Amino acid sequence: MGQNLKNAPLYFTIAQVRFNRLMVLDSCIDKIQEAFRLLNYPDYQETQQAILSLSIAPTDKDTQIPVRRILQYSFLNFDRTAGFTLDQNSLSFETTTYQTFESFSKDFFAGLDALLKIVKPDYIERIGLRYLDAIVTEPADKVSEFLTSSVSGLLSQARSGLMHSFSETSYDTNSVNVLARVIFKNGKIGMPPDITTTNLQLLEKFQKIDGLHATLDIDCSMSKRELLNIDTIIKYLDIIHDESSKAFHSLATADALASWS
């Protein structure tokens, strides 16, 4: 993010736009699938997501918690390194081969444009951009030197017995909500528990990681209810990216940036 890093630690990126619910979506899915296939996302999958509807009610041992099930549609490229996920309220674009923000956003908006030619929501509610970086050093116990000392916790005391160390900061700036997490742990890299739908393949260099490392999770978003307009979404995504980049460069040390350049 920001400057182009030749050896960037970035292993997963997702952009999402949320909009008003589209009940007609299921009846249009054949046309949508063909549109994404023509954009080189031929791997089509359907999954069901269960949503619990919780409410305060008198206790009754026979009462069951109502569950609403919605369909999610995935359109992945041949290598399963990039793809879209669509449901009645959102469109997401994910990749494990991020190069530049310009190329990433171009691919995202190509998919959004294809969708809007078939079915068009009335308004947007939220735009988000999330980056996951795997911070690894040699030797491994130098990993804390690649991130600002304020997120290291008791890492130096834990050493080889570390189970995990977690730091989280949330703030608002320039109409963007920034949520930055740093997790130190031993083992393989993985996905945060709230990212449950991805079917993408990680690059081999990240699959090989198995030891002490840090995951840098920067999740930025703007929540605005506005009439849907592509130019507005482009403008907001640019602003969100700028704040994501600022957060990344605030957490990464000069030694880290030099190592990745």
Beta strands, then each sheet from edge to edge (+ up, - down):
strand 1: 10-19
strand 2: 43-52
strand 3: 67-76
strand 4: 82-87
strand 5: 90-95
strand 6: 123-135
strand 7: 164-173
strand 8: 176-185
strand 9: 213-227
sheet 1: 2+ 3- 4+ 5- 1+ 6- 9+ 8- 7+
end
